[in-house]
Amino acid sequence: MSEHAKSILSRLTLEEKCRLCAQEDGSFGRVKRLGLPGSVPQDNPRGGADYFRSGRPKDGDGQYHPAAFPSDACLAMSWDEDLAYQTGVYFAQECRANPSLINWLFRPGVNIKRSPLCGRNFEYFSEDPVLAGELAGSFIQGLQDNQVAATLKHYICNHQEFERMTTNAVVSERALQEIYLRAFEIAIQKGHPLSVMSSYNQVNGEWVNSNRHVCDLLRKQLGFEGVVVSDFAAVHHNKIKAHQYGMMDIELAPVSVHSEELLNAVKNGEIDEETIDRSLERVFDLTEQLQKTSPVQVDMEALHEEARKAAEQCMVLLKNDGILPMAHEQNNLLVVGALAEDPSYMGGGSGHMNGYRIDSYLDEIRKIVPDTAYEPGYKLIQGWPPKENTDPELIKKAVKAAEKADAVIVFAGLGYCYESEGYDRADIQLPPGQQALLDALLEVNSSVILVLSCASVLDISRWNDRLSAILYNSLGGEAVASATVNVLFGNAEPGGRLAETWPVCEEHTPAYMNFTRAGQDKADVIYGEDIYPGYRWYEKRKLPVLYPFGHGLSYTSFEIGKPVLSSHTFTPDAVLQISVPVTNTGDRTGSQVLQLYISHDSASICDHPVKELKAFSKVQLKSGESKTAVFTLDRKAFEFFAPGQSKWIVEDGAYSVCIGTSSAEILYRETVITEGGDVPFVYTDMTPLAWFVASEKYHRILQENFPPEIDRMMNQDTFEWCCLILPLPFYKVTEPYMGAPMMTKEQMEFVLKKMNE
């Protein structure tokens, strides 16, 4: 125990210790009697007052309004680790500029997007754990390098909002390790967050906060030594277990809810005081670090500009028939959509920020084309959740204007509160008024540009082919409008790539049959897609998609050269380096995202995705400029989790290193042979005989250690005539099923030992 923590604990009463295991007076670790200031945690730099949208901040209202940077869902589309780091820096500056001097931020969220319906998807990065973990790790570094503690959340398997406090995530150990834990692992090992927030739900039948297994995964397997704080009011009838297992240090709840139960448990011997001390040691060590946090002053106009630049790097140009970028001199330009005046820039709940100044699409366009016409086309009806009705008169006016327009820009998507903490989306459809509007506009004008605002996918397949261009800006923060207009008119490039696959329809999505929603009487959420969320699912099932993971167009062109590998063989303790040259062959500055996927070409036992993202690099290039992207892979890139052995392994065999610009556009494949790897499967006496007979290693063992007739008798041809023999467990070779036993028990045990070496 640190001397600092030991000194404080020696001066505390038992009652004070129990109170310090919860939130009190909006702080953690504060002891007024000893003059300990504690820390000030918040969900965002503004504080709790920004949980709900209250309209645009009013000038001179005396309140602190930090700039709202792009949401995590939007930031992920930048595929830019430097931008994620810098965004963390800006968040830290805004926290420290707050008069309350916030020094502990409950961000970022790294949960995987297993369904586009999750209401909180705007707070999460991606469907892929590598992209999510790397960007979250960079954000954490930026935040903590600037004296504000990060809180990685929500640990673990918190992927829907409906009944989030009572549902049970039923997930295989392999999926838990390879997908859901992996994102946390990468973020923790890269960013070293000072805190982790645990989730509300159960995992495989036990609440996360008192789940010994998921606790051990965090504390022992990942080696996380920092503070674990529960989500708000997330500890259900298990406060004592949560502390006993070492999972939770602080419950985010009023102190009266927590301390009395904990105090009684110590007094009656259910839990010892030393356990409470261990939690408080972590809390005091963290709050001591946070005492270094100093106030700063920020230039809010400058931060607004940085928010705009960040949003530009996240814009994904899904489609373009050449209409973009638009010329600054436009005749008869029409803007349609109520979102053009009232942008959707952030989701609802604790992840929301009202922002410093909210730009308007219509205002920004009219700065370039002053006589731009405008029709709202539909009404924005807000609520919790919102409801929207079709307005035929608004559609009729928009169609009449579109008949005369040379080009139409339609601003569509999900208005505020469609995506929020506390509930999920009902579907992936555009609101009905917007659907009717698009149908009508495309009947009278063939030059329609669609700008979409939403945190997760929408089904636009019925209009996709008829639209001239589609620009997806996600929920891009307070300056999303000026950033979008800069991209539309060529003042900036569309720098983003999709961090989530866009499906043809909702029925194709991985969790479609396993996403609990209102009206269903089932507490278990079955992770039936297993290790196949996102692009892994669509590729494995050979389902068509509208736009693949990693997709995004540019205003310039690139030539990507053949990758050069440092070696075509790999041992698990080695490092493999891949160099990929890329040149901007167009006439504009632009960026390209190089994506490296690994495919298990010769896996012997376990099923695998078709390919998996393992590394990426965003390269900014001027016209004619060339650079070389360098990827360094270690054993993590070739590992998979072997459930039978409960560990990560690298199997010997052939792997493809795939270089592409999306999961669907692979430009190069290079074969790498791994050597000196691990045994992929533990053979037991209950392993089917077929697995032995099909193994070259098995026959080699027989040939080297047994009489020739045993190997001849144990080959595939011998058993083909009887389909009942091959499925038998291996120990049956010691019993007389085909005359005399094929092996003695001693011989069988010898074979098992050799097979597992």
C-alpha positions in Angstrom: 0.0 0.0 0.0 1.3 3.5 -0.9 2.4 5.7 2.0 -0.1 8.4 0.9 -3.1 6.0 1.1 -1.8 4.4 4.3 -1.6 7.8 5.9 -5.2 8.7 5.0 -6.7 5.3 6.0 -5.0 5.4 9.4 -7.0 8.6 10.2 -10.4 7.5 8.9 -13.2 5.9 11.0 -15.0 2.8 9.6 -18.1 4.9 8.9 -16.0 7.3 6.8 -14.4 4.5 4.9 -17.8 3.1 4.0 -19.1 6.5 2.9 -16.1 6.9 0.6 -17.1 3.9 -1.4 -19.9 5.9 -2.9 -20.4 9.4 -4.4 -20.9 12.2 -2.0 -21.5 15.9 -2.7 -20.7 15.3 -6.4 -17.1 14.1 -5.6 -15.0 11.0 -5.0 -12.5 10.7 -2.2 -13.4 14.0 -0.4 -12.8 14.1 3.3 -13.6 17.5 4.6 -12.5 16.7 8.2 -9.0 16.0 6.9 -8.9 18.7 4.3 -8.9 16.2 1.4 -10.5 17.9 -1.7 -11.2 14.6 -3.6 -12.0 14.7 -7.3 -14.7 16.1 -9.5 -16.1 13.5 -11.9 -18.5 14.3 -14.7 -19.9 12.8 -17.9 -18.8 15.8 -20.0 -16.8 19.0 -19.5 -20.0 21.0 -18.9 -21.2 18.8 -16.1 -24.5 17.1 -15.5 -26.6 20.0 -16.7 -25.9 19.0 -20.3 -27.7 15.6 -20.1 -30.6 16.9 -22.1 -30.7 19.3 -25.1 -31.8 22.7 -24.0 -31.5 24.5 -27.3 -28.6 26.6 -28.5 -26.7 28.3 -25.7 -27.5 32.0 -25.3 -24.8 34.5 -25.5 -24.0 36.1 -22.2 -26.2 33.7 -20.1 -23.4 33.4 -17.6 -23.1 29.6 -18.1 -20.1 27.6 -19.2 -20.7 26.0 -22.6 -17.8 23.9 -23.8 -17.5 23.1 -27.5 -19.2 19.8 -28.5 -16.7 17.8 -30.5 -17.8 14.9 -32.8 -19.4 12.0 -31.0 -17.3 8.8 -30.6 -19.3 7.1 -33.4 -18.3 10.0 -35.7 -14.7 10.2 -34.5 -14.3 6.5 -35.3 -15.0 7.3 -39.0 -11.8 9.4 -39.1 -9.7 6.2 -38.5 -7.2 8.7 -37.2 -5.4 8.0 -34.0 -3.8 11.4 -33.9 -7.2 13.1 -34.2 -8.5 10.9 -31.4 -5.6 11.9 -29.2 -6.0 15.6 -30.0 -9.8 15.4 -29.3 -8.9 14.0 -25.8 -6.6 17.0 -25.4 -9.4 19.4 -26.2 -11.8 17.6 -23.8 -9.2 17.9 -21.0 -8.8 21.6 -21.7 -12.5 22.2 -21.5 -12.8 20.2 -18.3 -10.1 22.4 -16.8 -11.7 25.6 -18.1 -14.9 24.7 -16.2 -15.2 26.8 -13.1 -15.7 23.6 -11.2 -12.4 22.2 -12.5 -13.5 18.8 -13.6 -10.6 16.4 -13.4 -12.3 13.0 -13.9 -14.3 12.4 -17.1 -16.6 9.4 -17.7 -15.4 8.8 -21.2 -14.8 7.1 -23.6 -17.2 4.2 -24.4 -15.7 1.3 -26.2 -18.6 -1.2 -26.4 -19.0 -3.0 -29.7 -21.9 -2.1 -32.0 -23.5 -5.5 -32.2 -26.8 -4.0 -33.4 -27.6 -0.7 -35.1 -30.6 -0.3 -32.8 -28.7 0.4 -29.6 -29.7 3.9 -28.5 -26.3 4.6 -27.2 -24.4 3.8 -30.3 -23.4 7.4 -30.7 -21.1 7.0 -27.7 -19.4 3.9 -29.1 -16.8 3.7 -31.8 -17.2 0.7 -34.0 -18.3 -2.9 -34.7 -14.6 -3.9 -34.7 -12.6 -4.2 -31.5 -9.3 -3.2 -33.0 -10.6 0.1 -34.4 -12.6 0.8 -31.3 -9.7 -0.1 -28.9 -7.0 1.9 -30.8 -9.0 5.1 -31.1 -10.2 4.9 -27.5 -6.7 4.3 -26.3 -5.5 7.4 -28.2 -8.4 9.5 -26.8 -7.4 8.3 -23.2 -3.8 9.3 -23.8 -4.8 12.8 -24.9 -7.1 13.3 -21.9 -4.7 12.0 -19.3 -1.6 13.7 -20.7 -3.5 16.8 -19.8 -4.3 16.1 -16.2 -7.8 14.7 -16.5 -8.6 11.0 -15.6 -10.3 8.9 -18.2 -13.0 6.3 -17.5 -13.3 3.5 -20.0 -16.8 2.2 -20.2 -19.1 0.2 -20.0 -17.5 -3.0 -18.8 -18.8 -5.3 -20.2 -21.4 -6.6 -22.8 -23.6 -3.5 -22.4 -24.9 -3.3 -26.0 -28.5 -2.3 -25.7 -30.5 0.2 -23.6 -33.8 -1.6 -23.3 -34.0 -3.1 -19.8 -30.2 -2.6 -19.5 -30.4 -3.0 -15.7 -32.0 -6.4 -15.8 -30.9 -8.2 -18.9 -28.5 -11.1 -19.0 -25.9 -11.2 -21.8 -25.5 -14.9 -22.8 -22.2 -14.9 -24.6 -19.6 -17.6 -25.4 -16.2 -17.4 -23.8 -14.6 -17.1 -27.2 -16.8 -14.2 -28.3 -16.3 -12.5 -24.9 -12.5 -12.7 -25.3 -12.0 -12.1 -29.0 -14.6 -9.4 -29.5 -16.0 -7.7 -26.4 -13.0 -7.9 -24.0 -10.5 -7.3 -26.8 -11.6 -3.7 -27.3 -11.1 -3.0 -23.6 -7.7 -4.8 -23.7 -6.4 -2.7 -26.5 -7.6 0.6 -24.9 -6.2 -0.3 -21.5 -2.8 -1.5 -22.7 -2.5 1.6 -25.0 -4.1 4.3 -23.0 -3.7 3.1 -19.4 -7.0 4.7 -18.2 -7.1 5.5 -14.5 -10.6 4.3 -14.2 -13.1 1.8 -15.7 -16.9 2.0 -15.4 -18.8 -1.3 -14.9 -22.1 -1.9 -16.6 -25.6 -2.6 -15.4 -26.3 -6.0 -17.0 -25.5 -9.6 -16.1 -23.1 -11.7 -18.1 -23.9 -15.4 -18.2 -26.1 -15.2 -15.2 -24.3 -13.0 -12.8 -24.3 -9.2 -12.4 -21.2 -7.7 -13.8 -20.3 -6.0 -10.5 -20.3 -9.2 -8.6 -19.2 -11.6 -11.5 -16.0 -13.3 -10.4 -15.1 -14.3 -13.9 -15.4 -10.9 -15.6 -13.7 -9.4 -12.5 -10.8 -11.7 -13.0 -10.7 -10.9 -16.7 -10.3 -7.2 -15.9 -8.0 -7.4 -12.9 -5.9 -10.4 -13.6 -5.9 -11.1 -17.4 -5.8 -7.5 -18.4 -3.9 -6.4 -15.3 -6.1 -3.3 -14.7 -5.0 -1.8 -11.4 -7.0 1.4 -11.4 -10.4 2.4 -9.9 -13.6 0.7 -11.0 -16.7 2.8 -10.6 -20.1 1.4 -11.2 -22.6 2.9 -13.6 -25.2 5.0 -11.9 -27.3 2.8 -9.4 -25.9 -0.3 -11.1 -25.2 -2.5 -8.1 -28.2 -4.7 -7.5 -28.5 -6.5 -4.1 -24.8 -7.5 -4.3 -22.8 -4.6 -2.9 -20.8 -6.8 -0.6 -19.9 -9.3 -3.3 -18.9 -6.4 -5.6 -16.3 -5.4 -3.1 -15.2 -8.9 -2.0 -14.3 -9.9 -5.5 -12.3 -6.7 -6.0 -14.4 -5.6 -9.0 -15.9 -2.4 -7.7 -14.3 0.4 -5.7 -16.9 3.1 -5.9 -20.7 2.9 -6.5 -22.0 5.8 -8.5 -25.0 6.3 -6.3 -26.0 8.6 -3.4 -23.9 7.7 -0.4 -26.9 6.8 1.8 -27.8 4.0 -0.7 -24.4 2.3 -0.3 -22.7 3.1 3.0 -25.2 1.7 5.5 -25.3 -1.8 3.9 -21.5 -1.8 3.6 -21.0 -0.7 7.2 -23.3 -3.4 8.6 -21.5 -6.0 6.5 -18.2 -5.1 8.0 -19.6 -5.1 11.5 -21.2 -8.5 11.2 -18.2 -10.1 9.5 -19.5 -10.5 6.0 -16.6 -8.5 4.7 -13.4 -7.4 6.3 -12.2 -3.9 6.6 -9.0 -4.7 4.7 -11.1 -5.2 1.6 -12.5 -1.8 1.9 -9.0 -0.4 2.5 -7.8 -2.0 -0.8 -10.6 -0.2 -2.7 -9.8 3.1 -1.0 -6.1 2.8 -1.7 -6.9 2.9 -5.4 -9.2 5.8 -4.9 -6.7 7.9 -2.9 -3.8 7.1 -5.2 -5.9 8.4 -8.1 -7.2 11.5 -6.4 -3.6 12.3 -5.4 -2.7 12.3 -9.1 -5.7 14.5 -9.9 -4.6 17.2 -7.4 -2.1 18.2 -10.1 -4.9 19.3 -12.3 -4.7 23.1 -12.8 -7.2 25.5 -14.3 -6.7 26.8 -17.8 -8.4 29.4 -20.0 -9.6 28.4 -23.5 -10.4 30.3 -26.6 -13.9 29.0 -27.4 -13.9 30.3 -30.9 -10.7 28.5 -31.6 -12.1 25.3 -30.1 -15.2 25.7 -32.3 -12.9 25.8 -35.4 -11.0 22.7 -34.1 -14.4 20.9 -33.8 -15.1 21.8 -37.4 -11.8 20.5 -38.6 -12.3 17.3 -36.7 -15.7 16.8 -38.2 -14.4 17.2 -41.7 -12.0 14.3 -41.2 -14.9 12.1 -40.2 -17.2 12.8 -43.2 -17.8 9.6 -45.3 -18.7 10.1 -48.9 -20.7 7.0 -49.6 -21.6 7.7 -53.2 -20.7 10.3 -55.8 -21.6 10.3 -59.5 -19.4 13.4 -60.0 -21.8 16.1 -58.7 -19.5 16.7 -55.7 -17.7 18.8 -54.9 -20.1 21.5 -55.9 -19.0 24.7 -57.6 -19.2 27.9 -55.6 -21.2 29.5 -58.3 -24.6 27.7 -58.3 -27.9 28.6 -60.0 -31.2 27.4 -58.7 -29.8 25.5 -55.7 -32.5 24.1 -53.3 -32.0 23.0 -49.7 -34.7 20.7 -48.3 -35.1 19.3 -44.8 -35.8 20.7 -41.3 -32.4 19.4 -40.1 -30.9 22.1 -42.4 -32.0 24.7 -39.8 -31.8 22.6 -36.6 -28.9 20.1 -37.1 -28.7 16.7 -35.3 -25.2 16.8 -33.9 -25.3 14.7 -30.7 -27.3 11.9 -29.0 -29.3 12.2 -25.8 -28.6 11.3 -22.2 -25.3 11.5 -20.3 -23.2 11.5 -23.5 -25.0 14.7 -24.7 -23.3 18.1 -25.0 -25.3 21.3 -25.8 -22.2 22.9 -27.2 -20.7 26.4 -27.4 -22.3 27.4 -30.8 -24.3 25.3 -33.1 -23.8 26.0 -36.8 -26.7 25.8 -39.3 -26.4 24.0 -42.7 -28.6 26.6 -44.3 -26.7 29.6 -43.0 -23.4 28.1 -44.0 -24.6 27.3 -47.5 -26.0 30.8 -48.0 -22.6 32.2 -47.1 -21.4 30.6 -50.4 -24.6 30.7 -52.5 -26.7 33.6 -51.0 -29.8 33.0 -53.0 -30.2 29.4 -52.0 -33.9 28.4 -51.8 -35.2 26.4 -48.8 -38.1 24.2 -47.9 -38.4 22.3 -44.6 -40.1 19.3 -46.2 -40.9 17.7 -42.9 -41.4 18.6 -39.2 -39.0 17.8 -36.4 -41.1 16.5 -33.5 -39.0 15.9 -30.4 -39.9 13.7 -27.4 -38.6 10.8 -25.4 -38.5 9.0 -27.8 -39.7 11.3 -30.6 -42.6 10.8 -32.9 -42.9 12.2 -36.4 -45.8 12.5 -38.8 -45.9 13.0 -42.6 -46.9 16.5 -43.6 -48.2 16.4 -47.2 -48.3 20.2 -47.5 -44.6 20.5 -46.7 -43.7 17.8 -49.2 -45.9 19.4 -51.9 -44.0 22.7 -51.4 -40.7 21.0 -51.5 -41.5 19.1 -54.7 -42.7 22.3 -56.4 -39.4 24.0 -55.6 -37.4 21.0 -56.7 -39.1 21.0 -60.2 -37.3 24.3 -60.9 -34.0 23.5 -59.1 -30.7 22.6 -60.9 -29.7 20.6 -57.8 -31.3 19.7 -54.5 -29.4 19.0 -51.2 -31.6 17.0 -48.8 -30.7 17.0 -45.1 -32.2 13.9 -43.6 -31.6 11.4 -40.8 -32.6 11.2 -37.2 -33.4 14.3 -35.2 -32.5 14.7 -31.5 -33.7 12.0 -29.2 -34.0 9.2 -31.7 -30.7 7.9 -30.4 -30.3 8.3 -26.7 -29.3 6.6 -23.5 -32.3 4.8 -21.9 -34.0 3.3 -24.9 -33.2 1.8 -28.3 -34.3 2.6 -31.8 -37.4 0.8 -33.1 -35.8 0.1 -36.5 -33.3 1.4 -39.0 -35.7 3.3 -41.2 -35.8 7.0 -41.9 -38.8 8.7 -40.2 -41.9 8.4 -42.4 -42.1 12.0 -43.4 -38.5 11.9 -44.8 -39.2 8.7 -46.7 -42.2 10.2 -48.4 -40.2 13.4 -49.1 -37.3 11.5 -50.8 -39.8 9.5 -52.9 -41.4 12.6 -54.1 -38.3 14.6 -54.8 -36.6 11.9 -56.8 -39.7 11.8 -59.1 -39.1 15.4 -60.3 -35.3 15.9 -60.0 -32.4 13.7 -60.9 -29.7 15.8 -59.2 -30.4 15.0 -55.5 -27.6 15.0 -52.9 -28.5 13.3 -49.6 -26.7 14.3 -46.4 -27.4 11.8 -43.6 -27.1 12.5 -39.8 -27.4 9.5 -37.5 -25.1 7.6 -35.1 -25.7 4.2 -36.7 -26.9 2.8 -40.0 -30.1 3.6 -41.8 -31.8 1.6 -44.5 -31.5 3.8 -47.6 -31.4 0.9 -50.2 -34.6 2.0 -51.9 -33.2 5.4 -52.9 -29.5 4.5 -53.1 -29.2 4.0 -56.9 -31.2 7.1 -57.8 -29.3 9.6 -55.6 -26.4 11.6 -57.2 -24.4 11.6 -54.0 -24.6 10.5 -50.4 -22.6 12.2 -47.6 -22.8 10.6 -44.2 -21.7 12.9 -41.3 -22.9 10.8 -38.3 -23.4 13.0 -35.2 -20.5 15.3 -35.8 -20.7 17.8 -33.0 -21.5 21.5 -32.9 -19.6 22.4 -36.1 -21.0 19.5 -38.2 -22.9 21.9 -40.4 -19.9 24.1 -41.4 -17.8 21.0 -41.8 -20.4 19.4 -44.0 -20.8 22.4 -46.2 -17.0 22.7 -46.6 -16.9 19.1 -47.9 -19.9 19.6 -50.2 -18.3 22.6 -51.8 -14.8 21.3 -51.9 -13.2 23.5 -49.3 -12.3 20.3 -47.4 -12.0 16.7 -48.4 -14.3 13.9 -47.1 -11.8 12.3 -44.8 -13.9 9.5 -43.2 -14.4 5.8 -43.8 -17.2 3.7 -42.3 -16.6 2.2 -38.9 -19.7 0.1 -39.3 -21.2 -1.9 -42.1 -24.3 -0.6 -43.8 -26.6 -3.5 -44.6 -29.2 -4.0 -47.3 -31.9 -4.4 -44.7 -32.4 -4.8 -41.0 -33.2 -8.5 -41.3 -29.6 -9.1 -42.4 -28.0 -7.5 -39.3 -26.1 -10.0 -37.0 -28.2 -9.6 -33.9 -31.6 -9.2 -35.6 -33.1 -12.3 -33.9 -31.3 -11.7 -30.7 -31.9 -8.1 -29.7 -34.3 -7.8 -26.8 -36.8 -5.1 -27.2 -40.1 -3.8 -25.8 -42.9 -6.3 -25.9 -40.7 -9.3 -25.5 -40.7 -11.4 -22.3 -37.2 -12.6 -22.1 -34.4 -11.5 -19.8 -31.6 -13.3 -21.7 -30.0 -11.5 -24.6 -28.5 -14.3 -26.6 -25.3 -13.3 -28.5 -26.1 -15.8 -31.2 -23.8 -14.2 -33.7 -21.0 -15.3 -31.5 -17.6 -14.1 -32.9 -19.3 -12.6 -35.9 -20.5 -9.0 -35.3 -20.4 -6.5 -38.1 -18.5 -7.3 -41.3 -17.5 -10.7 -39.9 -21.2 -11.8 -40.0 -21.9 -10.5 -43.6 -18.7 -12.1 -45.0 -19.2 -15.4 -43.3 -22.8 -15.7 -44.4 -22.0 -14.2 -47.8 -24.7 -11.6 -47.4 -24.7 -8.5 -49.7 -24.2 -5.2 -48.1 -25.0 -1.7 -49.2 -21.7 -0.2 -48.1 -18.9 -2.3 -46.5 -16.9 -1.6 -43.3 -14.1 0.8 -44.1 -15.7 2.2 -47.2 -15.4 5.9 -48.2 -14.8 7.8 -51.3 -12.3 10.7 -51.9 -12.1 13.7 -54.1 -8.7 12.6 -55.3 -7.2 9.2 -56.4 -4.5 7.0 -55.0 -2.1 4.3 -56.2 -1.3 1.7 -53.6 1.8 -0.3 -54.2 2.5 -3.9 -53.5 3.3 -4.5 -49.8 6.8 -5.6 -48.8 7.1 -8.0 -45.9 10.1 -8.3 -43.6 9.5 -12.1 -43.7 7.1 -14.6 -45.0 7.5 -16.8 -42.0 6.5 -15.9 -38.5 7.1 -17.4 -35.0 4.9 -16.3 -32.1 7.8 -14.4 -30.4 8.8 -12.5 -33.5 7.7 -9.2 -35.1 6.5 -8.9 -38.7 6.8 -5.6 -40.5 4.8 -4.7 -43.6 5.5 -1.6 -45.7 2.9 -0.3 -48.2 3.7 2.6 -50.5 0.9 4.9 -51.4 0.8 7.9 -53.9 -1.7 10.6 -54.4 -2.3 10.5 -58.2 -5.0 13.1 -58.2 -4.9 16.9 -58.3 -6.1 17.6 -54.8 -4.8 17.0 -51.3 -6.5 14.0 -49.7 -6.3 11.1 -47.3 -6.4 7.3 -47.7 -7.0 4.8 -45.0 -4.9 1.6 -45.5 -6.5 -1.4 -43.7 -4.7 -4.6 -42.9 -6.7 -7.8 -42.3 -5.6 -11.3 -41.4 -7.2 -14.4 -42.7 -6.7 -17.9 -41.2 -6.2 -20.0 -44.3 -5.3 -23.3 -42.8 -6.9 -23.4 -39.4 -7.3 -27.0 -38.3 -10.0 -27.0 -35.7 -11.6 -23.7 -34.8 -14.0 -21.8 -37.0 -12.7 -18.3 -38.0 -14.1 -15.1 -39.6 -13.2 -14.8 -43.3 -10.8 -12.0 -42.2 -10.3 -9.7 -39.3 -8.9 -6.1 -39.1 -5.6 -6.1 -37.3 -4.1 -2.7 -38.1 -4.8 0.5 -40.0 -3.0 3.7 -41.1 -4.5 7.0 -42.3 -2.1 8.7 -44.7 -2.5 12.4 -45.7 -1.0 13.3 -49.1 -0.7 16.3 -51.3 -1.1 15.9 -55.0 1.7 13.8 -56.4 3.1 13.1 -52.9 4.1 9.5 -51.9 4.5 8.0 -48.4 5.0 4.5 -47.0 2.7 3.1 -44.4 4.4 0.7 -42.0 2.6 -1.9 -40.0 4.1 -3.9 -37.2 2.5 -7.2 -36.3 3.2 -9.3 -33.3 1.5 -12.5 -32.1 -1.7 -10.6 -31.2 -2.4 -10.4 -34.9 -2.4 -14.1 -35.4 -4.0 -15.2 -32.1 -7.4 -16.7 -31.5 -8.9 -17.8 -28.2 -9.0 -21.6 -27.8 -12.0 -22.3 -25.5 -10.9 -25.9 -24.8 -7.6 -24.6 -23.4 -9.0 -21.3 -22.0 -6.1 -19.4 -23.5 -5.0 -17.4 -26.5 -2.9 -19.4 -29.1 -1.2 -19.1 -32.4 -1.7 -22.1 -34.6 0.9 -23.2 -37.1 -0.1 -22.9 -40.8 -0.8 -20.4 -43.5 -2.3 -16.9 -43.0 -3.1 -14.2 -45.5 -2.0 -10.7 -44.8 -4.6 -8.6 -46.7 -4.1 -4.9 -47.6 -7.2 -3.0 -48.7 -9.3 0.1 -48.5 -12.4 -1.6 -47.1 -13.3 -5.0 -45.9 -14.7 -5.7 -49.4 -11.9 -4.1 -51.4 -8.7 -6.1 -50.8 -5.9 -5.1 -53.1 -3.1 -7.4 -52.1 -2.8 -10.8 -50.3 0.5 -12.1 -49.0 0.9 -15.5 -47.5 2.7 -15.9 -44.1 3.5 -19.2 -42.6 3.6 -19.4 -38.8 6.0 -21.9 -37.2 6.6 -22.9 -33.6 3.0 -22.1 -32.6 0.7 -23.7 -30.0 -1.4 -26.8 -30.0 -4.7 -25.7 -31.4 -6.8 -28.2 -29.5 -6.5 -30.3 -26.4 -7.2 -33.9 -27.4 -9.0 -36.0 -24.7 -10.3 -39.5 -24.6 -13.7 -38.0 -25.5 -12.5 -36.3 -28.7 -14.2 -37.9 -31.7 -12.1 -40.6 -33.4 -12.6 -38.7 -36.7 -10.4 -35.8 -35.5 -7.5 -38.2 -34.9 -7.9 -40.1 -38.1 -7.8 -36.8 -40.1 -4.6 -35.6 -38.4 -1.2 -36.1 -40.0 0.4 -35.8 -36.6 -1.7 -38.7 -35.3 -0.5 -41.0 -38.1 3.1 -39.9 -37.6 2.8 -40.8 -33.9 1.4 -44.2 -34.9 4.1 -44.9 -37.5 7.0 -43.9 -35.2 5.8 -45.7 -32.1 3.4 -48.6 -33.0 3.4 -51.7 -35.3 2.5 -50.9 -38.9 -0.8 -52.7 -38.8 -2.2 -50.3 -36.2 -1.7 -47.3 -38.5 -3.1 -49.2 -41.5 -6.2 -50.1 -39.4 -6.6 -46.5 -38.2 -6.9 -44.7 -41.6 -9.8 -43.0 -43.1 -10.6 -45.7 -45.7 -11.0 -48.3 -43.0 -13.8 -46.5 -41.4 -15.6 -45.0 -44.4 -17.9 -48.0 -44.7 -19.4 -47.3 -41.2 -20.6 -43.8 -40.4 -21.1 -44.9 -36.8 -17.4 -45.5 -36.1 -15.8 -42.1 -36.8 -18.0 -40.1 -34.4 -17.1 -42.4 -31.5 -15.0 -40.9 -28.6 -11.4 -41.9 -28.8 -11.4 -44.1 -25.7 -13.6 -46.6 -27.7 -10.4 -47.8 -29.5 -9.7 -49.7 -26.2 -13.0 -51.6 -26.5 -13.8 -54.5 -28.9 -16.0 -52.8 -31.5 -14.3 -54.2 -34.6 -12.9 -57.5 -33.2 -10.1 -57.1 -30.7 -9.4 -53.6 -29.2 -7.3 -51.4 -31.5 -5.2 -50.1 -28.6 -4.6 -50.8 -25.0 -5.4 -48.1 -22.5 -1.7 -47.4 -22.0 -1.2 -47.0 -25.8 -4.2 -44.6 -25.9 -2.8 -42.5 -23.1 0.6 -42.4 -24.8 -1.1 -41.1 -28.0 -3.0 -38.4 -26.1 0.1 -37.2 -24.5 2.0 -37.0 -27.8 -1.0 -35.3 -29.6 -1.0 -32.5 -27.0 2.7 -31.8 -27.0 
